[in-house]
Amino acid sequence: MYFDHAATTFPTPNRVIKAVSDAMRSVSSADRGNSPMALDASRKLFDVREKVATLFGSTPKRTVFTMNATQSLNTVIMGLFAPGDHVITTSFEHNSVLRPLYYLASTGVELTIIDFCRPEEVLSGLKNALKANTKAVVMTHASNLLGWVFPIEEIAAWCQEKGIHLVLDAAQSAGLLTPRIDQGISAICFTGHKALLGPQGTGGFCISRDVDIEPLLRGGSGVQTFSTTHPRQMPVRLEAGTHNLHGLAGLAEAIDLLMEEGVETRAAHERRLRALFYDLLKEEKSIEFYGAQEEALGVIACNVGDLSSGEVGDRLAQEFGMMTRTGGHCAPLVHQAFGTQSRGMVRFSFGYTNTEEEIRLAAEALKRIGS
């Protein structure tokens, strides 16, 4: 049984697999020639770009492809700030946000990390951290460890009022929630292989018209070959090298599938499973949950007795055939808040393939481990 959808959704839908397979048999490089095959590849690239732009309330020209959310966040963060700028982030962030920001802090960018708090208190923390030189807030839409969802619409409205950017890590929320550039978000960074149900190696970001980012990568672009500098026009300005068009064909099919099923349908399914899991175990004295009462997506974290998270994960895998994620989850500040740096947490993250029967079996397995 697979309970690690927050890392990578499994299994990939058959339609997505077929789209990737078909593309590998028929698609060449996009934007690199005028042959019928090359032109067809360019049309397919524009098609998926248009679908992503529509999903996130953006435009194709302001939609950029990368290989995952980490590359997307690095591109935006490293290209947006300069020494003397001030940036605010939260204690809920993944290292894909924290490490680029820590690096920038070593180069003269001023960094404020607001204290750990409940989701509804984040905006207050951001307001208290605001300075005259604040350029942006960089934060997650949903915690990869706790599943907590943050009030992004309110935060985006406040950022617009103050004239600062909001850079959103949507790695966990894309496909389950509906963040949109046209709702005041400056940048939405996503990956294809989680709730969007696309292939690994696909991701990207959408940016608003008022965001100017220096490229992270420079090189082949298919245009302006004799220029010594990388082209400035979007989206090629932020896309150097050959696209993963085979993977993007799968992402296009995954978005079609999402539109057919509905974002809220998927999110509601995950929330029901999380609520059932918690209800089945909340009275168990040997099981400690972390932030389980908050509004969340289908992610929940716990520990069992005095066991380390690794021990629990090993037993779940070996004795019950259940795959979870244990340890630090690249979320160090969350563990500092709960005092779990040494033992970590056991994370269950539910997805579109999980059933209520599987949830009941998982709860029973934890009870047996804790007995």
Secondary structure, DSSP 4 states (H G I P E B T S, - for coil): -B-BTTT--SSPPHHHHHHHHHHHHH---TTS--SHHHHHHHHHHHHHHHHHHHHTT--GGGEEEESSHHHHHHHHHHHH--TT-EEEE-TT--HHHHHHHHHHHTTT-EEEEPPP--GGGHHHHHHHH--TTEEEEEEESB-TTT-BB--HHHHHHHHHHHT-EEEEE-TTTBTTB---GGGT-SEEEEESSSTT---TT-EEEEE-TT-----S--S--SS-TT-SS---STTGGG--S---HHHHHHHHHHHHHHHHH-HHHHHHHHHHHHHHHHHHHTT-TTEEESSTTS-BSSEEEEEETT--HHHHHHHHHHHH--B-EEE-TT-HHHHHHHT-TTT-EEEEE--TT--HHHHHHHHHHHHHHH-
